[in-house]
Amino acid sequence: MRLFGYARVSTSQQSLDIQIKALKEAGVKPSRIFTDKESGSHTIRAGLDLLRLKVEEGDLILVKKLDRLGRDTGDMIQLIKEFDRLGVAVRFMDDGISTEGEMGKMIVTILSAVAQAERMRILERTNEGRQEAMSKGVRFGRKRSVDRKRVRELHDEGMGATEIAKVMGIARSTVYKVLTTTGDALPV
């Protein structure tokens, strides 16, 4: 039996260090650790694909946590079945579960479904909170960087939109937007 490891983070700004350290401490050789820095929402990932090619019957894949292998219950089940067909077991170190047996496969399926349901609840609560904040006047997005007062002053001094845009270093459409949202209108 050979040990392999798989580690994944969702974005390139996140670090794999903690997962890789845990895999090494569990006895996985560095050359047998496969990693990805992308979302687990799909099963086509470079590191995971390479791992699929390397494992053989009797091998064991260690993964620090259940959600590192995948996010979606259907994808997790598909991956586990794929590894099972190859005769390869998957052990989730932090969760204390493994696919090395029928009970283990069932538990993994249940836990991945629960994890997916929790992610959906979090998303729903986040969206509800965002909607409530918006109804109270909270604005989302980046802060305005145009000096709206200065645009209006230049317009009041008789400057045209093209000239204001050049002076302010902004697009002419932005000048129009500033002036029309405040009730001012440019002469045609």
C-alpha positions as CSV (number, residue, x, y, z in Angstrom):
1,M,0.0,0.0,0.0
2,R,1.3,3.4,-1.0
3,L,0.3,6.6,0.6
4,F,-0.8,9.6,-1.5
5,G,-2.0,13.0,-0.3
6,Y,-4.3,15.6,-1.8
7,A,-4.6,19.2,-0.7
8,R,-6.7,22.0,-2.1
9,V,-7.5,25.6,-1.4
10,S,-10.2,27.6,-3.2
11,T,-8.0,30.6,-4.4
12,S,-4.5,31.3,-5.3
13,Q,-4.2,33.7,-2.4
14,Q,-4.8,30.9,0.1
15,S,-2.0,28.7,1.5
16,L,-1.7,24.9,1.2
17,D,1.0,24.8,3.9
18,I,-1.1,23.5,6.8
19,Q,-2.6,20.7,4.7
20,I,0.8,19.7,3.2
21,K,2.5,19.7,6.6
22,A,-0.3,17.4,8.0
23,L,0.1,15.0,5.0
24,K,3.9,14.9,5.5
25,E,3.5,14.2,9.2
26,A,1.1,11.4,8.3
27,G,3.9,9.7,6.3
28,V,3.1,10.9,2.7
29,K,6.2,11.4,0.7
30,P,6.4,15.0,-0.8
31,S,6.5,13.5,-4.3
32,R,3.2,11.9,-3.7
33,I,1.3,15.0,-2.6
34,F,-1.0,16.5,-5.2
35,T,-2.4,20.0,-4.9
36,D,-4.9,22.4,-6.4
37,K,-5.5,26.1,-5.9
38,E,-9.0,26.3,-7.3
39,S,-12.7,25.8,-6.4
40,G,-13.8,22.4,-5.4
41,S,-17.1,22.9,-7.2
42,H,-16.0,20.8,-10.1
43,T,-13.9,17.6,-10.4
44,I,-11.7,18.6,-13.3
45,R,-8.6,20.0,-11.5
46,A,-5.0,19.5,-12.6
47,G,-3.7,18.1,-9.3
48,L,-6.7,15.8,-8.8
49,D,-6.4,14.6,-12.4
50,L,-2.7,13.8,-11.9
51,L,-3.5,11.9,-8.7
52,R,-6.1,9.8,-10.5
53,L,-3.4,8.8,-13.0
54,K,-0.9,7.8,-10.3
55,V,-2.9,5.7,-7.9
56,E,-3.2,2.0,-8.2
57,E,-5.2,-0.8,-6.5
58,G,-4.4,-1.0,-2.8
59,D,-3.2,2.6,-2.5
60,L,-4.6,5.0,0.1
61,I,-5.2,8.7,-0.4
62,L,-5.1,11.0,2.6
63,V,-7.0,14.3,2.6
64,K,-7.0,16.6,5.6
65,K,-10.7,17.4,5.5
66,L,-13.8,16.2,3.6
67,D,-14.4,19.5,1.9
68,R,-10.9,19.6,0.5
69,L,-11.7,16.8,-1.9
70,G,-14.9,18.4,-3.2
71,R,-17.8,20.7,-2.4
72,D,-20.7,19.1,-4.1
73,T,-22.2,15.9,-2.8
74,G,-22.7,14.4,-6.2
75,D,-19.1,15.2,-7.2
76,M,-17.8,13.7,-3.9
77,I,-19.8,10.5,-4.4
78,Q,-18.6,10.3,-8.0
79,L,-15.0,10.7,-6.9
80,I,-15.3,8.2,-4.1
81,K,-16.9,5.6,-6.5
82,E,-14.1,6.3,-9.1
83,F,-11.4,5.6,-6.5
84,D,-13.3,2.6,-5.2
85,R,-13.5,1.1,-8.7
86,L,-9.7,1.5,-8.8
87,G,-9.4,-0.3,-5.5
88,V,-8.1,2.9,-3.8
89,A,-9.4,4.1,-0.4
90,V,-9.7,7.7,0.7
91,R,-9.1,8.7,4.4
92,F,-10.2,12.1,5.7
93,M,-7.7,12.8,8.5
94,D,-9.5,15.5,10.5
95,D,-12.9,13.9,10.1
96,G,-11.7,10.5,11.2
97,I,-13.5,8.7,8.4
98,S,-12.4,6.5,5.5
99,T,-13.9,4.8,2.5
100,E,-12.1,1.6,3.6
101,G,-15.4,-0.3,4.0
102,E,-19.1,0.0,3.3
103,M,-19.9,2.0,6.5
104,G,-17.1,4.4,5.7
105,K,-18.5,5.1,2.3
106,M,-22.0,5.6,3.7
107,I,-20.7,8.1,6.3
108,V,-18.7,10.0,3.7
109,T,-21.8,10.3,1.6
110,I,-23.9,11.5,4.5
111,L,-21.3,14.0,5.7
112,S,-20.8,15.5,2.3
113,A,-24.6,16.0,1.9
114,V,-24.7,17.7,5.3
115,A,-21.7,19.9,4.4
116,Q,-23.4,20.9,1.1
117,A,-26.7,21.7,2.9
118,E,-24.8,23.9,5.4
119,R,-23.1,25.8,2.6
120,M,-26.5,26.4,1.0
121,R,-27.9,27.7,4.3
122,I,-24.9,30.0,4.7
123,L,-25.5,31.4,1.2
124,E,-29.2,31.9,1.9
125,R,-28.5,33.7,5.2
126,T,-25.8,35.9,3.5
127,N,-28.3,36.8,0.7
128,E,-31.0,37.6,3.2
129,G,-28.7,39.8,5.2
130,R,-27.6,41.6,2.0
131,Q,-31.2,42.2,1.0
132,E,-32.1,43.5,4.4
133,A,-29.0,45.8,4.4
134,M,-29.9,47.1,0.9
135,S,-33.5,47.8,2.1
136,K,-32.0,50.0,4.9
137,G,-29.9,51.9,2.4
138,V,-26.6,50.2,2.7
139,R,-24.7,50.4,-0.6
140,F,-22.4,47.6,-1.8
141,G,-19.6,47.8,-4.2
142,R,-16.5,50.0,-4.4
143,K,-16.5,53.6,-3.1
144,R,-16.9,56.4,-5.5
145,S,-13.6,57.9,-6.5
146,V,-14.9,60.8,-8.6
147,D,-15.1,64.2,-7.0
148,R,-18.7,64.8,-7.8
149,K,-18.7,68.3,-6.3
150,R,-15.8,69.4,-8.5
151,V,-17.6,68.0,-11.6
152,R,-20.7,70.1,-10.8
153,E,-18.5,73.2,-10.0
154,L,-16.8,73.0,-13.4
155,H,-20.2,72.6,-15.1
156,D,-21.5,75.6,-13.2
157,E,-18.5,77.6,-14.5
158,G,-19.7,76.8,-18.0
159,M,-17.3,74.0,-18.9
160,G,-18.6,71.3,-21.3
161,A,-18.6,67.6,-20.6
162,T,-15.7,66.8,-22.8
163,E,-13.5,69.4,-21.2
164,I,-14.6,68.4,-17.7
165,A,-13.7,64.8,-18.5
166,K,-10.2,65.8,-19.7
167,V,-9.6,68.0,-16.7
168,M,-10.8,65.4,-14.2
169,G,-9.3,62.4,-16.0
170,I,-12.6,60.6,-16.2
171,A,-14.8,59.3,-19.0
172,R,-17.3,61.8,-20.5
173,S,-20.1,59.3,-19.7
174,T,-19.1,59.6,-16.0
175,V,-19.5,63.4,-16.2
176,Y,-23.0,62.9,-17.7
177,K,-23.9,60.4,-15.0
178,V,-22.8,62.7,-12.2
179,L,-24.7,65.6,-13.6
180,T,-27.9,63.7,-14.4
181,T,-28.0,62.0,-11.0
182,T,-28.0,65.3,-9.2
183,G,-30.7,66.9,-11.4
184,D,-28.3,69.0,-13.4
185,A,-28.5,68.7,-17.1
186,L,-25.9,69.6,-19.7
187,P,-26.8,71.9,-22.6
188,V,-27.0,70.1,-25.9
